[in-house]
Amino acid sequence: MPRGRYSLHDPHDHTPLAEERFHCAPGPSGWRYVSQLTTPSGTGPEGTARQGTPAGSVDLALDDRGRPIRLELHASGWQVRAAALDGVTWVRTDPTGDHATEGNVRAHAFTGSSPAFLVATARLLRLTPDASATRVRLVAFTDPVLAPRTLDQSWALITREAHATDNGPLAVEEYQVTALDTGEQHTVHLSGDVVLSAPGIELEDLESPPSVFA
């Protein structure tokens, strides 16, 4: 069960946004990822360490085909509960808890700022290096109020290589992701259920090796 910490930052100006402490694991019915987000830690007065304050959470469960069977997000008092149902369906609740809005889109899955969604999309598509790029429609819940937005991406698996480590070979996959509305491209590196690098995401600490998917 990998446990660790990501730092999240603005991919354009590198402004720190949050730290995400996570644990995840595959199981007999799929894969689950749970994390807690805090504001960026740093240095306080006279060089003392400053701890981040709670900023939200992610709880994502996939079935054995990579489909999101449960998603719960919290951020800035807002809450989203969602799942793959007639496409994808969600309920978004405001910080007062007095108002909830439902949404449904003919899409494949969800995305957002958490590294969990990159792993989830890769699991859903199950690409091979010799396959052509695959188009996927996603509903993104955007910070800071988890506003839903439908977008289309193209994913291609460029390489799959084994890298030698002290704990044995580490399989690393390199994906090219294209935003189909703008044509902007970026690269994502995954190893099992851990994001090694991606725009706006840095893996700061990993207590145990990534899980190996069947």
C-alpha positions as a printed Julia matrix, in Angstrom:
214×3 Matrix{Float64}:
   0.0    0.0     0.0
   1.89   3.08   -1.19
   1.87   6.04    1.17
   3.46   9.37    0.48
   3.15  13.07   -0.17
   2.72  15.15   -3.3
   3.21  18.89   -3.57
   0.81  20.68   -5.92
   1.69  23.95   -7.62
   0.51  26.16  -10.45
   2.03  24.61  -13.59
   2.55  28.05  -15.16
   4.12  30.19  -12.43
   4.94  27.41   -9.9
   3.01  29.06   -7.06
   2.59  26.44   -4.27
  -1.06  25.42   -3.94
  -1.27  22.49   -1.53
   0.32  19.35   -0.15
  -1.5   16.05   -0.58
  -0.77  13.14    1.75
  -2.13   9.92    0.3
  -2.38   6.18    0.53
  -3.73   3.87   -2.15
  -3.97   0.2    -2.96
  -5.46  -2.25   -5.45
  -7.93  -4.81   -4.17
 -10.06  -7.68   -5.45
 -12.69  -5.29   -6.81
 -10.48  -2.48   -8.13
  -8.4    0.36   -6.64
  -8.88   2.99   -3.94
  -7.1    6.27   -3.27
  -7.56   8.39   -0.13
  -5.82  11.67    0.61
  -5.87  14.75    2.82
  -4.86  18.15    1.47
  -3.28  20.97    3.46
  -2.13  24.45    2.57
   1.6   24.57    1.73
   3.85  24.28    4.76
   6.82  26.59    5.11
   8.87  28.63    7.52
   7.27  30.86   10.11
   8.7   33.57   12.36
  12.35  33.11   13.4
  12.71  30.12   11.1
  10.17  27.91   12.89
   8.39  25.26   10.84
   4.87  26.21    9.83
   2.36  23.41    9.39
  -0.27  23.58    6.68
  -3.95  23.84    7.56
  -6.58  21.39    6.25
  -7.65  22.26    2.72
  -9.74  19.31    1.55
  -9.79  15.59    0.83
 -10.12  13.03   -1.95
 -11.66   9.55   -1.76
 -11.77   7.72   -5.09
 -12.66   4.08   -5.73
 -12.43   2.34   -9.1
 -13.83  -1.0   -10.16
 -11.69  -3.67  -11.84
 -12.28  -2.03  -15.24
 -11.08   1.38  -14.05
 -14.52   2.98  -13.83
 -15.18   5.37  -10.91
 -17.68   3.63   -8.66
 -17.37   6.24   -5.9
 -15.84   9.7    -5.64
 -16.03  12.11   -2.72
 -14.26  15.46   -2.78
 -14.06  18.25   -0.21
 -12.58  21.72   -0.79
 -13.28  25.18    0.64
 -16.39  23.85    2.36
 -17.8   22.47   -0.9
 -18.53  18.77   -1.32
 -18.96  16.54   -4.36
 -20.24  12.97   -4.37
 -20.07  11.24   -7.74
 -19.98   7.94   -9.6
 -20.18   6.41  -13.06
 -23.95   6.17  -13.61
 -25.62   6.81  -16.99
 -22.32   8.36  -18.03
 -21.13  10.14  -14.9
 -23.38  11.64  -12.24
 -22.63  13.92   -9.31
 -24.16  15.96   -6.51
 -22.39  19.19   -5.49
 -23.24  20.78   -2.13
 -22.4   24.34   -1.05
 -20.56  25.19    2.21
 -23.83  25.94    4.07
 -25.26  22.54    3.2
 -28.53  24.22    2.2
 -28.23  23.84   -1.56
 -27.26  20.85   -3.68
 -27.13  20.64   -7.45
 -27.12  17.47   -9.49
 -25.29  16.93  -12.76
 -25.04  14.21  -15.38
 -22.88  14.08  -18.5
 -22.18  11.4   -21.1
 -18.54  11.13  -20.11
 -16.14   8.34  -19.2
 -14.76   9.46  -15.83
 -13.67  12.39  -13.66
 -10.56  14.5   -13.32
  -9.18  17.31  -11.17
  -6.02  18.57   -9.52
  -5.34  15.41   -7.5
  -2.74  12.97   -8.89
  -5.32  10.24   -8.26
  -7.17  11.2   -11.44
  -4.12  10.65  -13.65
  -3.73   7.11  -12.33
  -7.48   6.55  -12.71
  -7.55   7.67  -16.35
  -4.57   5.48  -17.2
  -6.3    2.51  -15.54
  -9.49   3.19  -17.47
  -7.78   3.4   -20.88
  -5.22   0.57  -20.41
  -3.13   1.73  -23.35
  -0.23  -0.09  -24.98
   2.83   1.59  -26.52
   1.93   0.48  -30.05
  -1.66   1.72  -29.84
  -2.88   4.99  -31.34
  -3.93   7.89  -29.12
  -7.3    7.43  -27.42
  -9.87  10.16  -26.87
 -11.57  10.39  -23.49
 -14.27  12.73  -22.16
 -13.91  13.73  -18.52
 -15.73  15.91  -16.01
 -13.21  18.09  -14.16
 -13.98  19.46  -10.7
 -11.96  22.67  -10.62
 -10.54  24.41   -7.57
 -11.3   26.16   -5.35
 -15.06  25.44   -5.32
 -15.19  22.11   -7.21
 -17.02  23.63  -10.17
 -17.75  20.96  -12.82
 -16.45  21.36  -16.38
 -16.59  18.83  -19.22
 -13.43  18.44  -21.29
 -11.97  16.14  -23.93
  -8.43  14.79  -23.86
  -6.31  12.48  -25.99
  -4.01  10.01  -24.22
  -1.16   8.05  -25.78
   1.31   5.71  -24.07
   4.7    6.66  -25.48
   7.02   4.27  -23.65
   6.98   1.62  -20.95
  10.44   0.97  -19.48
  11.97  -0.77  -16.48
  14.41   1.28  -14.4
  16.84  -0.33  -11.97
  16.43   0.64   -8.29
  17.74  -0.64   -4.96
  14.45  -2.53   -4.56
  14.46  -4.08   -8.02
  13.16  -2.95  -11.42
  10.68  -0.06  -11.43
   8.28  -0.01  -14.39
   7.71   3.55  -15.61
   5.12   4.6   -18.2
   5.31   7.86  -20.13
   2.03   9.28  -21.42
   1.4   12.18  -23.75
  -1.82  13.98  -22.87
  -3.4   16.49  -25.25
  -6.17  18.94  -24.42
  -8.38  18.72  -27.48
  -9.89  22.2   -27.06
  -6.53  23.99  -27.08
  -4.07  21.49  -28.51
  -1.84  21.94  -25.45
   0.25  18.84  -24.71
   1.99  17.65  -21.58
   3.77  14.55  -20.33
   2.81  12.34  -17.39
   5.1    9.69  -15.87
   3.45   6.92  -13.83
   4.73   3.88  -12.02
   1.88   1.6   -11.0
  -0.46   3.73   -8.91
   2.0    6.54   -8.21
   2.55   9.7   -10.27
   6.28  10.28  -10.63
   5.95  13.59  -12.45
   3.28  15.67  -14.17
   2.58  19.39  -14.67
   1.79  20.94  -11.3
   2.63  17.74   -9.39
   5.81  16.74   -7.55
   6.24  13.47   -5.65
   7.98  14.62   -2.47
   7.95  11.44   -0.38
   7.06   7.76   -0.9
   7.17   5.34    2.03
   6.68   2.14    0.03
   6.97   1.1    -3.64
   4.09   1.62   -6.07
   1.55  -1.15   -6.46
   1.89  -3.37   -9.51
  -1.36  -3.76  -11.39
  -2.2   -7.08  -12.99
